[in-house]
Amino acid sequence: MNKESVLVCGTGIAGLSAALGLAKAGIDVTLLGPRTAAQAQASDLYCPRVYAISASSQAFLSGLGVWGMMDPGRITAVEAMEVYGDGSGVLHLNAWQTAQDALAWIVESSEMERVLQQAVQVFGVAWHAEKFQRLDSGVVLTDSGRKLQPGLLVGADGARSPVREAAGISQTARAYGDMGLVVHLNAELPHQNAALQWFTGDSILALLPLPATSDGHQVSMVWSMPETLAKELMALPEADRNARLESRLSMASGGRLGRLTVRSPLFGFPLYLEKSGMVAPGVALVGDAAHRVHPLAGQGLNLGLADVEDLLRILAAREDYRAPGDMRVLHRYRRARAEAVLAMSAATDGLHRLFSAQGAPVAWARNFGMSCTDRLPFIKQLLIGAAGR
């Protein structure tokens, strides 16, 4: 590898997107990481990890040429959102309020990975299916003993990023003390392409629309709740766990979609607020390696794809005499991302704090604020526009 080349460490959605974008821009790029082929799911089975793709992320993936490669029958347009407070507060958002076709699109992780893997193969991106071991004076060593010396190392290797640690990039993390539980559900009533969310005081429940199956209507649940309650639930035998979860869902959702029944395995993950310095000499971070936010707004992947898009733009616009890993170039990238990352971190953390706060005056104020917002079309248009970025 030479000083003009880029090594992308991480072969998830962020890493594959970065590698594809670099290849399309004519930049010498190599992937480093596991090479597990993502297969198309059976017609009635859906990947447990789904994402709400914003309008800007959809445009970015379209520009990469992969959005149209996905099976349209596995993509669900979110045409409306209903957000319920822990009292009388309610907020309705609709795509038609800003003359859009959709507020977002719900897509499986496996479907995005499948088409991105195909695309990087078509563009002939070199792929070393090895693990990052360490970084020594700009030289990357893998677990097989391979040595690589790129002009820029892109860390797209997740929240526990070995690249971030090896490069000595600063990181701060704060645990919420909550866990996110995800599972797919059969719904008695149609979701009508609406995403539903409830702030219950001690937890945040979201039901995301998915395509119907042979069993009927289907939604994906993302429920963040105190870690003690989540672990207690997950420790139960499967039948007891499902019965307990379905009972809690009925209470939390108020029967909005009728009876909800579990149709897939339940997964859980701890929730953190994390931020990093994002760059070091010859190193740039994207996605979860760079930051993590509370999932209540479903913006984690969108934030990561925006990282990739800005990094690609800045690398393409750099002066001819500057290498991709030049610190002046990397500082431009960090500045470009600072405002968006800070704004999303502040917004999600602020909402979590607002709805976690106890006390009648605070509860009244937040629910009153939601109801007032629901009656102000121009504020709702601003919220929809912000969510699409």
C-alpha positions in Angstrom: 0.0 0.0 0.0 1.1 3.6 -0.6 0.5 7.0 1.0 -2.5 7.6 -1.4 -4.2 4.3 -0.3 -6.9 3.8 2.3 -7.5 0.8 4.5 -11.0 0.4 5.9 -11.0 -1.7 9.1 -14.5 -3.0 9.7 -16.9 -4.9 7.3 -20.3 -3.8 8.6 -22.6 -1.3 6.9 -20.4 1.7 7.6 -17.1 0.0 6.5 -18.6 -1.4 3.4 -20.2 1.9 2.5 -16.9 3.7 3.0 -15.0 1.2 0.9 -17.5 1.3 -1.9 -17.6 5.1 -2.0 -13.8 5.3 -2.1 -13.6 2.8 -4.9 -16.2 4.7 -6.9 -14.1 7.8 -6.4 -11.1 6.1 -7.9 -9.2 5.9 -4.6 -7.1 2.8 -3.9 -9.0 1.1 -1.0 -8.7 -2.2 0.9 -11.1 -3.8 3.4 -9.9 -5.5 6.5 -12.2 -7.7 8.6 -14.4 -10.8 8.7 -16.0 -11.9 5.4 -19.2 -13.5 6.4 -21.5 -13.6 3.4 -24.9 -11.9 4.1 -27.6 -14.1 2.6 -31.1 -13.1 1.6 -33.6 -14.1 4.4 -36.4 -16.5 3.8 -39.6 -14.8 2.8 -41.3 -14.9 6.3 -38.1 -14.5 8.3 -36.6 -11.1 9.1 -33.2 -10.1 10.4 -33.5 -9.1 14.1 -31.6 -5.9 13.5 -33.5 -3.3 11.5 -32.7 0.3 10.9 -34.8 3.4 10.2 -33.1 5.0 7.2 -33.5 8.7 6.9 -34.1 10.6 3.6 -30.4 11.8 3.6 -29.1 8.3 4.2 -31.4 6.9 1.5 -30.1 9.5 -1.0 -26.5 8.6 0.0 -27.1 4.8 -0.5 -28.9 5.6 -3.8 -25.8 7.6 -4.9 -23.6 4.6 -4.1 -25.9 2.6 -6.4 -27.1 0.1 -3.7 -30.5 1.3 -2.7 -32.1 0.0 -5.9 -30.3 -3.3 -5.5 -32.3 -4.1 -2.3 -35.5 -6.2 -2.5 -38.3 -3.6 -2.4 -40.6 -6.2 -0.8 -38.4 -6.1 2.3 -38.4 -2.3 2.7 -41.2 -0.6 4.6 -41.8 3.1 4.1 -42.7 5.0 7.4 -45.4 7.3 6.3 -46.4 8.5 9.8 -45.2 8.6 13.4 -47.2 8.6 16.6 -45.4 9.6 19.8 -47.1 9.2 23.2 -46.0 10.8 26.4 -46.4 9.3 29.9 -49.6 11.3 30.4 -52.0 12.9 27.9 -49.2 14.2 25.6 -49.3 12.9 22.0 -47.6 14.0 18.8 -48.5 13.0 15.2 -46.1 13.4 12.3 -47.1 12.6 8.7 -45.0 12.6 5.5 -47.6 14.5 3.7 -47.1 17.5 6.0 -43.8 18.2 4.1 -44.9 16.8 0.7 -42.7 13.7 1.2 -43.5 10.1 0.3 -42.0 8.8 3.6 -40.4 10.0 6.8 -38.0 7.1 6.8 -37.6 3.5 5.6 -37.3 0.4 7.7 -34.6 -1.9 6.3 -32.9 -5.1 7.6 -29.2 -4.9 8.4 -28.7 -8.2 6.5 -30.3 -6.8 3.3 -28.1 -3.7 3.3 -25.0 -5.8 4.0 -25.9 -8.2 1.2 -26.0 -5.6 -1.5 -23.0 -3.7 -0.2 -21.0 -6.9 -0.3 -22.0 -7.5 -3.9 -21.2 -3.9 -4.9 -17.6 -4.0 -3.4 -17.0 -7.2 -5.2 -18.2 -5.7 -8.5 -15.7 -2.8 -8.0 -12.9 -5.2 -7.2 -12.2 -3.9 -3.7 -9.4 -6.0 -2.1 -10.6 -7.7 1.0 -8.3 -9.2 3.7 -10.5 -11.4 5.9 -8.3 -11.0 8.9 -8.4 -9.2 12.2 -6.7 -5.9 13.1 -4.0 -6.7 15.6 -2.1 -3.5 16.3 -0.9 -0.2 14.8 2.8 0.5 14.9 4.1 3.8 13.5 1.5 3.8 10.7 1.9 0.1 10.0 -1.1 -2.1 10.5 -0.4 -5.7 11.6 -3.1 -8.3 11.3 -3.6 -11.5 13.3 -2.1 -13.5 10.4 1.1 -11.5 10.5 0.3 -9.4 7.4 1.7 -5.9 7.4 -0.1 -3.0 5.7 0.9 0.6 5.5 -1.9 2.8 4.1 -2.0 6.5 3.7 -5.2 6.5 5.8 -6.7 4.0 8.2 -10.5 4.2 8.6 -11.8 2.7 11.8 -15.3 1.4 11.1 -14.9 -1.5 13.6 -17.7 -0.8 16.0 -18.2 0.5 19.5 -15.3 -1.4 21.0 -13.0 -0.2 18.2 -9.5 -1.7 18.4 -8.4 0.9 15.9 -9.6 3.7 18.2 -7.7 2.2 21.1 -4.5 1.5 19.1 -4.5 5.0 17.7 -4.9 6.6 21.1 -8.0 8.5 20.2 -9.8 9.9 23.2 -13.2 8.6 24.1 -15.7 9.3 26.8 -18.6 7.0 27.6 -21.6 7.1 30.0 -23.8 4.1 30.7 -27.5 4.9 30.8 -28.1 1.9 33.1 -30.6 0.8 30.5 -30.8 -2.1 28.0 -32.4 -2.1 24.6 -34.5 -5.2 23.9 -35.3 -6.1 20.3 -37.8 -8.7 18.9 -40.2 -9.0 16.0 -43.9 -9.3 16.8 -47.1 -10.4 15.2 -49.7 -7.6 15.4 -53.5 -8.2 15.5 -54.2 -4.9 13.8 -52.4 -3.3 10.7 -49.7 -0.8 11.5 -50.6 1.3 8.4 -47.0 2.2 7.8 -46.8 4.2 11.1 -43.9 4.0 13.6 -45.2 4.2 17.1 -43.4 5.3 20.3 -44.3 5.5 23.9 -42.4 7.3 26.7 -43.6 5.4 29.8 -41.5 7.2 32.4 -39.1 4.4 33.1 -38.8 3.1 29.6 -39.2 3.9 25.9 -41.0 1.6 23.6 -40.9 1.8 19.8 -42.8 -0.4 17.3 -41.5 -0.1 13.8 -43.5 -1.3 10.7 -42.4 -4.3 8.8 -43.8 -6.2 5.8 -46.6 -8.6 6.6 -45.9 -12.3 6.8 -48.1 -15.4 6.4 -49.0 -14.9 10.0 -50.4 -11.5 9.4 -49.2 -8.0 10.3 -45.6 -7.6 11.7 -43.7 -5.0 13.7 -40.2 -4.7 15.1 -40.0 -3.8 18.8 -37.2 -1.7 20.3 -37.7 -1.3 24.0 -35.2 0.5 26.2 -35.8 -0.2 29.9 -33.8 -0.3 33.2 -31.1 -2.9 33.0 -32.4 -4.7 36.1 -35.9 -5.2 34.5 -34.4 -6.2 31.2 -32.1 -8.8 32.7 -34.9 -10.2 34.8 -37.0 -10.6 31.7 -34.3 -12.2 29.7 -33.4 -14.7 32.5 -36.9 -16.3 32.3 -37.6 -19.5 30.4 -38.7 -18.7 26.9 -42.4 -19.4 27.3 -42.6 -17.4 30.5 -40.5 -14.6 29.0 -42.8 -14.3 26.0 -45.9 -14.3 28.1 -44.4 -11.6 30.4 -43.3 -9.5 27.5 -46.6 -9.7 25.7 -48.4 -8.7 28.9 -46.2 -5.7 29.4 -46.6 -4.7 25.7 -50.3 -4.8 26.0 -50.2 -2.4 29.0 -47.5 -0.1 27.5 -49.1 0.2 24.0 -52.7 0.5 25.2 -53.8 -2.1 22.6 -52.9 0.3 19.8 -52.2 -2.6 17.5 -54.4 -5.1 19.2 -52.7 -8.2 20.6 -49.0 -8.4 20.1 -47.3 -11.9 20.1 -43.6 -12.8 19.9 -42.5 -14.3 16.6 -38.6 -14.2 16.9 -35.8 -14.6 19.4 -35.3 -11.7 21.9 -32.0 -9.9 22.0 -30.7 -7.3 24.4 -27.8 -4.8 24.5 -26.6 -2.2 27.0 -27.1 1.5 26.1 -24.4 4.1 26.2 -23.7 7.7 25.3 -20.2 7.8 23.7 -18.1 10.4 21.8 -14.5 10.4 20.7 -11.8 12.7 19.2 -12.6 11.0 15.8 -9.1 11.5 14.3 -5.4 10.9 14.9 -2.4 11.1 12.5 -3.3 8.8 9.6 -6.6 7.6 11.3 -10.2 8.5 11.0 -13.2 6.9 12.8 -16.7 6.5 11.4 -19.9 5.1 12.9 -20.1 3.4 16.3 -16.3 3.6 16.6 -16.6 7.4 16.6 -19.8 7.8 18.7 -23.0 6.2 20.0 -26.3 7.8 20.9 -29.5 6.6 22.7 -31.6 4.6 20.2 -34.8 6.5 21.0 -34.7 8.4 17.7 -33.3 5.5 15.6 -30.5 7.8 14.3 -27.3 5.8 15.1 -26.7 4.3 11.6 -27.8 7.5 9.9 -25.2 9.4 11.9 -22.6 6.8 10.9 -23.5 7.0 7.2 -23.3 10.8 7.4 -19.7 10.3 8.8 -18.9 8.2 5.7 -20.5 10.7 3.3 -18.6 13.7 4.8 -15.3 11.8 4.9 -15.7 10.8 1.2 -16.5 14.4 0.3 -13.5 15.8 2.1 -11.1 13.2 0.8 -12.3 13.9 -2.8 -11.9 17.7 -2.3 -8.4 17.6 -0.7 -5.5 19.3 -2.4 -3.5 17.1 -4.8 -0.4 17.4 -2.7 -2.1 16.2 0.5 -2.3 12.5 1.4 -5.6 11.1 2.7 -4.1 10.8 6.2 -2.8 14.4 6.3 -3.9 15.9 9.6 -5.2 19.1 7.9 -7.6 16.9 5.9 -8.6 14.9 9.0 -9.2 18.1 11.0 -11.6 19.2 8.2 -13.5 15.9 8.6 -13.7 16.3 12.4 -15.0 19.9 12.1 -17.5 18.8 9.5 -19.0 16.2 11.8 -18.8 18.1 15.1 -22.1 20.0 14.9 -24.2 17.1 13.7 -22.8 14.7 16.2 -23.2 17.1 19.1 -26.7 18.0 18.1 -27.9 14.4 17.9 -26.2 13.5 21.1 -27.7 16.4 22.9 -31.2 15.8 21.5 -31.4 12.1 22.3 -29.8 12.5 25.7 -32.0 15.5 26.5 -35.2 13.6 25.6 -34.1 10.6 27.7 -33.4 12.9 30.7 -36.7 14.8 30.1 -38.9 11.7 30.1 -36.9 10.0 32.9 -37.4 12.9 35.3 -39.9 12.2 38.0 -42.4 14.6 39.6 -45.8 15.9 38.6 -44.7 19.4 37.4 -42.1 17.9 35.0 -44.5 15.3 33.8 -47.2 17.9 33.2 -44.8 20.2 31.3 -43.5 17.6 28.9 -46.9 16.2 28.0 -48.3 19.7 27.7 -45.4 20.6 25.4 -46.1 17.5 23.2 -49.7 18.4 22.8 -48.9 22.0 22.0 -46.4 20.9 19.3 -49.1 18.6 17.8 -51.2 21.7 17.1 -48.4 23.7 15.4 -47.9 22.6 11.8 -44.8 24.7 11.2 -43.0 23.1 14.2 -43.9 19.7 13.0 -42.5 20.5 9.6 -39.2 21.5 11.3 -39.2 18.2 13.2 -39.8 16.2 10.1 -37.0 18.0 8.3 -34.5 17.5 11.1 -35.4 13.8 11.3 -34.7 13.4 7.5 -31.1 14.8 7.8 
